[in-house]
Amino acid sequence: MELDKLKVIVTGGASGLGEHFAKQLLAAGAQVVVGDVNEEGLAALPEGIHRRRLNVADQDEIASFVPWAAKQMGGLNALINNAGIIRDGLWVGKSRKTGEIRRMSRQDWDLVIAINLTGAALMVQEVVAHMIERDEPGVIVNISSIARHGNRGQSNYVAAKAALAANTRTWMKEFAPYGIRVAAVAPGATETSMTANMNQKALDMIKASVPLGRMGQPEDIWRAVKFIFDCDYFTGETIDVHGGAAL
Ligand SMILES: NC(=O)c1ccc[n+]([C@@H]2O[C@H](COP(=O)([O-])OP(=O)(O)OC[C@H]3O[C@@H](n4cnc5c(N)ncnc54)[C@H](O)[C@@H]3O)[C@@H](O)[C@H]2O)c1
């Protein structure tokens, strides 16, 4: 689908990757709606991007957001399911200092699953219901992560991002008869506010582990998202974009 034909919702588009996607889509002539819990970030988006507060962990908010977004754009034929958070920690381990056994809290597990997995799945459900009801073909792009292959200290995030990639294939099969494509992009470590909060030692270790010798930039990830929009024969797959740093 040509970018200027897109009427697209970007979740989590008030910063980082989502903000970059929204700006690139706007520049390409697409109609764009951003939903995010970060109201300051929403307010700072360029004119021309429709925006409204959205907590993807809240099903009622999704139910009112999607028709509102479609109304702003005069239709709806695409979604970038991008909102996400991390709450890292070992699932269970022994503290080197105190010998204490530590576990990832149930709260950190539940929150990451609620936003990164359940929220994303509910967005797909609502957006696709809207498309099917109106007989409108479309494209869904899920933002997974290379952590989907398994990553120390990220059990909650891995569970969410792996399930999102697996269901990309499930949903591809369910929605293909309606002319709706579903694909995913799984970025490696990319410079955004998510990684800016990591300590320098961890960042240096990440950089050292990337064969191409640098972290990703939002533009690197956008190229893969753009390919998915562009190629009408591409569906069901998750594209890992990581500079060679496969987990
Ligand atoms: N940056 C990386 O290295 C990296 C790597 C792999 C995958 N990802 C994924 O890319 C996506 C974007 O991350 P980013 O790096 O741009 O981080 P980011 O923190 O800059 O952006 C995430 C956005 O999601 C929003 N958000 C958080 N909870 C929300 C909720 N409940 N409802 C709606 N919006 C919510 C935040 O306010 C923020 O604007 C995430 O899904 C993330 O898991 C990032």
Ligand as a Chemical Component Dictionary entry (heavy atoms), coordinates in Angstrom:
data_LIG
# 
_chem_comp.id                   LIG 
_chem_comp.type                 NON-POLYMER 
_chem_comp.pdbx_formal_charge   0 
_chem_comp.three_letter_code    LIG 
# 
loop_
_chem_comp_atom.comp_id 
_chem_comp_atom.atom_id 
_chem_comp_atom.alt_atom_id 
_chem_comp_atom.type_symbol 
_chem_comp_atom.charge 
_chem_comp_atom.model_Cartn_x 
_chem_comp_atom.model_Cartn_y 
_chem_comp_atom.model_Cartn_z 
_chem_comp_atom.pdbx_ordinal 
LIG N1  N1  N 0  14.483 1.013  21.870 1  
LIG C1  C1  C 0  14.811 -0.270 21.737 2  
LIG O1  O1  O 0  15.969 -0.664 21.880 3  
LIG C2  C2  C 0  13.749 -1.287 21.380 4  
LIG C3  C3  C 0  14.170 -2.560 20.986 5  
LIG C4  C4  C 0  13.221 -3.503 20.654 6  
LIG C5  C5  C 0  11.877 -3.185 20.711 7  
LIG N2  N2  N 1  11.492 -1.949 21.106 8  
LIG C6  C6  C 0  10.058 -1.684 21.151 9  
LIG O2  O2  O 0  9.755  -0.541 20.395 10 
LIG C7  C7  C 0  8.575  0.087  20.910 11 
LIG C8  C8  C 0  8.846  1.568  21.116 12 
LIG O3  O3  O 0  9.824  1.708  22.132 13 
LIG P1  P1  P 0  10.822 2.951  22.209 14 
LIG O4  O4  O 0  12.190 2.405  22.248 15 
LIG O5  O5  O -1 10.473 3.970  21.198 16 
LIG O6  O6  O 0  10.525 3.455  23.693 17 
LIG P2  P2  P 0  9.844  4.791  24.211 18 
LIG O7  O7  O 0  9.759  4.613  25.699 19 
LIG O8  O8  O 0  10.545 5.988  23.668 20 
LIG O9  O9  O 0  8.392  4.732  23.569 21 
LIG C9  C9  C 0  7.349  3.944  24.070 22 
LIG C10 C10 C 0  6.095  4.788  24.067 23 
LIG O10 O10 O 0  5.013  3.964  24.530 24 
LIG C11 C11 C 0  4.231  4.763  25.391 25 
LIG N3  N3  N 0  3.465  3.927  26.317 26 
LIG C12 C12 C 0  3.908  3.263  27.410 27 
LIG N4  N4  N 0  2.886  2.658  28.024 28 
LIG C13 C13 C 0  1.770  2.937  27.305 29 
LIG C14 C14 C 0  0.392  2.605  27.440 30 
LIG N5  N5  N 0  -0.033 1.869  28.474 31 
LIG N6  N6  N 0  -0.487 3.059  26.522 32 
LIG C15 C15 C 0  -0.050 3.834  25.485 33 
LIG N7  N7  N 0  1.226  4.207  25.318 34 
LIG C16 C16 C 0  2.126  3.748  26.218 35 
LIG C17 C17 C 0  5.247  5.639  26.129 36 
LIG O11 O11 O 0  4.623  6.761  26.740 37 
LIG C18 C18 C 0  6.195  6.003  25.011 38 
LIG O12 O12 O 0  5.815  7.180  24.350 39 
LIG C19 C19 C 0  8.226  -0.675 22.194 40 
LIG O13 O13 O 0  7.216  -1.620 21.932 41 
LIG C20 C20 C 0  9.522  -1.376 22.530 42 
LIG O14 O14 O 0  9.310  -2.535 23.307 43 
LIG C21 C21 C 0  12.395 -0.989 21.442 44 
# 
loop_
_chem_comp_bond.comp_id 
_chem_comp_bond.atom_id_1 
_chem_comp_bond.atom_id_2 
_chem_comp_bond.value_order 
_chem_comp_bond.pdbx_ordinal 
LIG N1  C1  SING 1  
LIG C1  O1  DOUB 2  
LIG C1  C2  SING 3  
LIG C2  C3  SING 4  
LIG C2  C21 DOUB 5  
LIG C3  C4  DOUB 6  
LIG C4  C5  SING 7  
LIG C5  N2  DOUB 8  
LIG N2  C6  SING 9  
LIG N2  C21 SING 10 
LIG C6  O2  SING 11 
LIG C6  C20 SING 12 
LIG O2  C7  SING 13 
LIG C7  C8  SING 14 
LIG C7  C19 SING 15 
LIG C8  O3  SING 16 
LIG O3  P1  SING 17 
LIG P1  O4  DOUB 18 
LIG P1  O5  SING 19 
LIG P1  O6  SING 20 
LIG O6  P2  SING 21 
LIG P2  O7  DOUB 22 
LIG P2  O8  SING 23 
LIG P2  O9  SING 24 
LIG O9  C9  SING 25 
LIG C9  C10 SING 26 
LIG C10 O10 SING 27 
LIG C10 C18 SING 28 
LIG O10 C11 SING 29 
LIG C11 N3  SING 30 
LIG C11 C17 SING 31 
LIG N3  C12 SING 32 
LIG N3  C16 SING 33 
LIG C12 N4  DOUB 34 
LIG N4  C13 SING 35 
LIG C13 C14 SING 36 
LIG C13 C16 DOUB 37 
LIG C14 N5  SING 38 
LIG C14 N6  DOUB 39 
LIG N6  C15 SING 40 
LIG C15 N7  DOUB 41 
LIG N7  C16 SING 42 
LIG C17 O11 SING 43 
LIG C17 C18 SING 44 
LIG C18 O12 SING 45 
LIG C19 O13 SING 46 
LIG C19 C20 SING 47 
LIG C20 O14 SING 48 
# 
